[in-house]
Amino acid sequence: MEKAASTEEPLLVTHSENATAAEAKRLLRLAGPLVASCILQNVVQMISVMFVGHLGELHLAGASLATSVANVTGFSLLFGMASALDTLCGQAFGARQYGLLGVYMQRAMLVLALACVPIAIVWANTGRILLLIGQDEAIAEEAGAYARWLIPSLVPFVPLVCHIRFLQTQSIVVPVMVSSGVTALNHVFVCWALIYRADMGSKGAALSGAISYGVNLIMLALYVRISSTCKRTWTGFSKEAFKELHQFTKLAVPSAMMVCLEWWSFEFLVLLSGLLPNPKLETSVLSICLNTGSLMFMVPFGLCSAVSTRVSNELGAGHPQAAKLATRVVLFIALSTGLLIASAMILLRSFWGYMYSNEPQVVTYIAKMIPVLAISFFTDGLHSSLSGVLTGCGEQKIGARVNLGAFYLAGIPMAVLLAFVIHLNGMGLWLGIVCGSLTKLVLLMWITLRINWEEESASHRAIRVCSDSDHAPP
């Protein structure tokens, strides 16, 4: 009996190791192109700000502030609402209800298009809003002009982000990466042409986003309609898309809040920096740090999207243990990549500022901020993977509550205390947000450890039974 037991145990261990290795390969095959795609998509805004930075300190401060306002009131909201597709399309694909994916994408585009109306109104009045909250008059005027020229970007951005989610939930990520790469390369030429050739200055940088998003959308839309990989999930426009808009919105709103409450807390730092002594310097440096953090965050965000796809697909297919395994593996990957990239950021801290500005004061300040950014990035990498797990489970409401508590009851109050009371200025603002990130990590780890994967799978199985039977596979 002892001999038989000793023989069986290594087989179990080997099976577990094989399953873990296979899951790691699946996640990396997804995460690799997703990370590249996220970085390349983020590069569009970053390149615009970098071009404006060489026009002067005032132009950089105005463009950075306008970009922050646009992210807070528009892009983050739309991006978050579209993340409802991670749950809906991901679980429908896992359940082999392929026809639902195209319907969900069309519903998302309709709901997001309606949300663009108030967003455009806010952007058109950005200058006045900034003046009302006490921002510097010259910076507010420059930011208001930049924000108005960002409004055309909404037209291609909505269908673009929906197409990206539609493909991602089917694990079709290479075409998204390729189209993002072409767009990023093209964006350099577009910025140069509008800013210098057309002599539009910072306004040209703002308008360039609409052109580049449009190019990306055209490539992905053609792929969806021509490629054989989407023939089951895209069957053309359907009247079904106009039904159950309220049901989609019920998931889209907490999805948006889950994304926005965290995103807004970081953008809020730039707004607070305008109230510090020497606001032009503080706003410029904080916005550069935010762009840097956003760029570095694309790596854990790619992992977040990958695990969201894996968890939603496996729960949709009724495989709870596979979803649990994906959660464990992605945490290990996030820990390893976080340590590597945070170390690289610290080593390159003296050179990073020159990408955005030629001002020695700005470059020196950024070098001091990079170690804090590295800590923030490492923490964000872990908790963003856990956020992806919640999204795959369809638990965005829980994620939204966690972000509310972590960043608005802990992070931002601590940032205000360190910056304005202890007088650490911009460094204090970011240290406060690091406190919020640590709080979020602890809360999400506790929630994830308490997930009953069998119950999650059973609940999603019940949803599948009650979903649109017309779209079920034959």
C-alpha positions, -999 to +999 in steps of 0.1 A: +000+000+000+028+024+009+045+016-025+013+023-044+008+056-026+043+068-032+039+060-069+006+079-072+018+111-055+044+121-081+019+115-108-005+140-091+024+165-087+034+161-123-002+166-135-004+197-114+029+210-127+018+204-163-015+222-157+003+252-142+028+253-170+001+251-196-019+278-179+012+300-178+017+296-215-019+305-222-017+336-201+016+347-216+004+341-252-025+364-244-006+388-222+023+394-245+004+409-274-020+426-250+009+443-232+023+454-265-011+466-276-017+485-244+017+502-246+012+511-283-023+525-276-010+545-247+018+559-269-007+579-289-015+603-261+021+602-248+036+612-282+011+641-284+022+654-250+059+648-258+055+669-290+037+697-271+064+696-244+090+709-269+067+739-277+072+754-242+064+749-205+031+766-207+020+745-237+031+714-218+012+723-187-019+732-206-019+700-227-011+678-197-039+693-177-064+690-206-053+654-212-059+647-175-094+663-176-102+643-208-091+611-191-111+618-160-143+629-177-142+610-209-117+583-219-117+566-186-155+565-184-158+551-220-130+527-215-145+514-182-180+510-197-165+490-225-149+467-200-184+452-194-177+433-227-149+415-209-175+398-188-203+394-213-184+385-244-159+364-224-185+342-208-206+340-240-175+328-259-167+302-232-203+290-234-201+288-272-229+313-276-209+329-304-237+350-319-241+370-287-206+386-290-215+407-320-248+417-304-230+427-272-205+448-291-232+467-309-251+474-276-219+487-261-213+511-290-249+524-287-246+530-249-211+545-252-222+568-280-250+583-258-225+588-230-203+609-254-229+637-254-223+650-218-186+643-222-183+666-252-202+693-233-177+691-205-147+692-228-161+723-246-162+741-213-129+728-198-113+762-196-142+777-176-143+747-152-106+749-145-109+786-137-138+779-113-117+754-093-088+778-089-063+768-117-038+793-131-055+815-157-029+810-184-028+772-180-066+770-179-069+789-211-044+767-229-060+735-215-094+747-226-083+751-262-066+717-262-096+700-247-120+714-274-097+700-301-099+666-284-137+663-290-134+648-325-114+619-309-146+606-293-161+596-327-136+568-335-127+560-299-160+545-290-162+518-318-124+513-315-125+503-278-155+481-284-138+463-313-107+457-292-127+441-263-147+420-288-115+405-302-097+402-269-124+381-253-119+356-282-082+355-276-076+373-309-049+396-298-022+397-325-043+417-349-050+442-322-012+445-315-004+449-352-030+476-357-019+494-326+017+493-338+009+508-372-012+535-355+016+544-331+041+548-360+017+567-380+009+590-351+044+604-350+040+616-386+004+629-379+016+649-349+045+664-369+023+673-399-004+690-378+019+708-353+046+720-376+036+715-412+000+728-407+013+752-380-015+743-356+007+741-326-007+723-296-042+722-312-027+700-339-015+676-312-050+673-298-066+667-332-040+641-341-057+616-318-089+616-338-070+607-370-049+580-354-078+564-336-097+564-369-068+546-386-068+520-359-106+515-361-106+510-399-079+483-396-098+463-369-132+468-384-119+454-417-103+425-399-136+416-381-156+417-413-131+399-435-113+374-414-126+339-410-118+338-373-147+361-366-173+345-389-192+329-360-191+359-337-198+387-362-228+380-383-236+416-392-257+444-376-287+431-357-319+446-343-311+426-311-286+453-303-313+478-295-329+454-269-318+451-233-298+483-234-308+489-198-294+455-188-261+462-205-260+496-188-265+480-154-232+462-158-214+490-178-219+515-150-202+495-122-175+485-148-169+521-155-168+530-118-143+501-111-119+516-137-127+553-132-124+555-094-088+543-096-080+563-128-095+594-114-075+593-082-042+595-103-055+622-125-066+641-094-030+644-085-023+666-115-052+688-105-039+691-070-004+699-083-018+731-098-025+743-063+011+737-051+038+764-051+054+768-086+023+752-103+038+751-138+067+730-126+046+707-103+019+702-130+044+694-157+063+669-135+032+652-121+017+649-156+050+634-169+050+610-139+014+601-147+023+594-184+052+573-172+031+554-148+004+549-174+030+535-198+045+512-172+010+502-161+003+487-195+023+456-185+001+446-155-030+459-174-021+434-202-020+407-175-053+420-161-070+417-195-055+382-201-067+368-168-101+384-172-104+366-206-092+333-191-115+335-161-145+346-180-140+319-207-135+291-182-165+301-160-186+304-191-175+269-201-182+256-166-146+250-156-142+266-121-109+249-112-093+262-144-104+297-135-089+293-101-056+281-115-054+311-139-057+334-109-028+317-091-006+317-121-012+354-131-002+365-096+031+348-099+037+364-133+027+398-120+051+395-091+080+385-113+075+412-140+068+439-114+102+433-097+120+434-131+104+465-144+105+485-112+143+478-110+147+490-146+128+522-138+151+530-109+182+524-130+170+547-158+157+575-136+184+600-145+176+598-183+138+595-184+130+632-180+148+642-212+121+624-233+096+650-222+115+682-215+149+700-219+144+719-187+171+708-161+147+715-132+121+692-146+145+664-154+160+665-119+126+665-103+115+635-123+146+616-114+137+620-077+101+608-084+110+576-103+117+554-072+083+563-058+068+555-092+086+521-092+070+512-058+036+523-071+040+503-103+049+471-084+019+474-062-004+483-091+008+452-110-004+428-083-038+444-076-046+450-113-043+412-119-068+407-090-091+433-106-090+412-138-102+382-118-132+401-105-140+414-140-139+378-153-163+368-126-186+398-133-181+412-098-174+448-109-196+462-082-173+448-056-143+462-074-158+496-075-164+496-038-128+485-031-115+514-053-137+539-036-125+529-001-088+524-010-083+556-030-108+581-016-109+571+021-071+563+023-051+574-007-062+609-015-066+621+021-030+608+028-018+626-004-033+659+007-018+655+042+017+647+029+017+674+001+000+704+018+005+698+056+039+681+057+049+701+026+063+672+005+046+688-025+045+665-056+064+637-039+038+637-011+009+635-036+023+604-051+032+588-018-004+592-007-016+573-038+009+545-030-009+542+003-042+538-016-027+511-039-014+491-009-049+493+007-065+481-025-040+452-028-048+440+007-086+442+002-085+424-032-063+397-019-087+390+010-117+390-014-100+367-040-091+342-013-127+340-003-141+333-038-160+300-040-152+290-076-178+262-077-206+287-068-193+312-093-194+286-121-229+275-110-242+310-111-228+317-145-242+283-157-277+295-146-272+328-165-262+308-196-294+288-194-315+319-192-296+339-219-307+344-255-314+309-268-316+322-303-278+327-303-270+293-289-249+270-311-267+243-330 
